[in-house]
Amino acid sequence: MRQKGFSLIELLIVVAIILIIAAIAIPNLLRSRIAANEASAVGSIRTINTAEVTYSSTYPDCGFTILGNLGGTGGVYSGAGLIDAVLSSGTKSGYSFTATASGATGTCGSTSTPNTTYTVNGDPLSPQTGTRHFYSDQSGVIRYNTTATAAATDNPLQ
């Protein structure tokens, strides 16, 4: 009587082929994930730029503001509800975001000088989540750096 089934050698060959395919596919998957995170970071910086301009128009006595004030449920000066809670928390898609404003001489109100400039930075949380650092300011140009935190002197995105 003859037994049906696979021999040990046949099973080992199939496992070896699967491992070879996985070794080829996993690095491509990781590169794709990094590219997706970077694309999300650029989109988030564009969203922050739009929110900063909207905030400045809505609260002209404040001008530009910090990241936390752009989120929330809608309040006076803080919690403007212009971006979602995930982005206003400062971390999204493997990137850490900061937005700072400058140029003011006091708190928001009729007696203060409004913030006339702002900067936005998006930095990867680890090399596995992204390889480029992003920067933007009131000009709206998004810049990047592959080795350090991006600044106003770095190359713009094309």
Order of alpha helices (4+ residues) and beta strands (2+ residues): alpha-alpha-alpha-beta-beta-beta-beta-beta-beta
